[in-house]
């Protein structure tokens, strides 16, 4: 069995050298407030002029999976057509009190917490339908969280191609090296989705990694 | 339950046998216990069948016979929630997105007070278990109160049984 698995792995690597994928469904995952929707908006607007969703400083602003199909991105000669899936933030604990502290009324906060919880589960279900994942992490935050470690481990177990996108690299106190050190086995691309910093490098890496 | 005298085959109701005198007809002292007729349908009912039946019952019957199980513990502060009424909403939300074209089911109904948690912690030692939710989806969601949820990521991240066709070929 192990020999067959190894042969399959070798064959798929050889195949990947000669056959480039032209279309891929890519999910944007990460903890709340890492900048997933901002990144999705940046990617889609750079190539189509449209946006996907509303980004906000309030966690769990995106509570439903959103999909934008047929976004062809180009970077350094390579290109790939993406179905971009923007997902709700992954979290292990969702408390309506956190929303109330941001000025949201209690009823609305409870409803938001419920929707956010359903959003986490919906986001995870979409993993079964993806060709690759952009895992967005906040350069200001400690990368050793349960969400990051669990998701990275799960992606590895699924053999799902993944890029770690370190967002907010331009802020004071941001540490890209801390995230590189936490996940040295993965390609890490630092960007600022809000300001568009380093996006060319990201597009090029996406085209090569998922193409 | 009745016993049968092994000598004269006379049937004697339980509790009426005087062992010193023996069978009132022949005086025999050997008796055979007669097992009551079994009810196979009732015995073979599984938890999922019970829940499915409970969901189909009339609302009045539902209110009287809730399928919610309660783990023994201290007396709860509040009445247990009848999850059977909420079964429709979570089942729809838990539909797997197994195909590429599958669109997520609308979730407008979750704003109307339905419960999404698998286990509700009422207090230490007292839990409400949402059996329909536990049986219909693999993710464990725990709740202390409405609006305060904990998601067990490791259970949620277990891949679905059906892998997407064509991933390797694309």
Interface residues (C-beta under 8 A of the other chain):
Chain A: X12 X21 X23 X24 X25 X64 X65 X90 X91 X92 X93 X94 X95 X96 X97 X109 X110 X111 X113 X114 X115 X117 X118 X120 X121 X122 X124 X125 X126 X127 X128 X129 X131 X146 X147 X150 X151 X154 X158
Chain B: X93 X94 X96 X97 X98 X99 X100 X102 X104 X107 X110 X111 X116 X137 X139 X141 X146 X147 X148 X149 X150 X151 X152 X153 X154 X156 X157 X159 X160 X162 X163 X164 X167 X168 X170
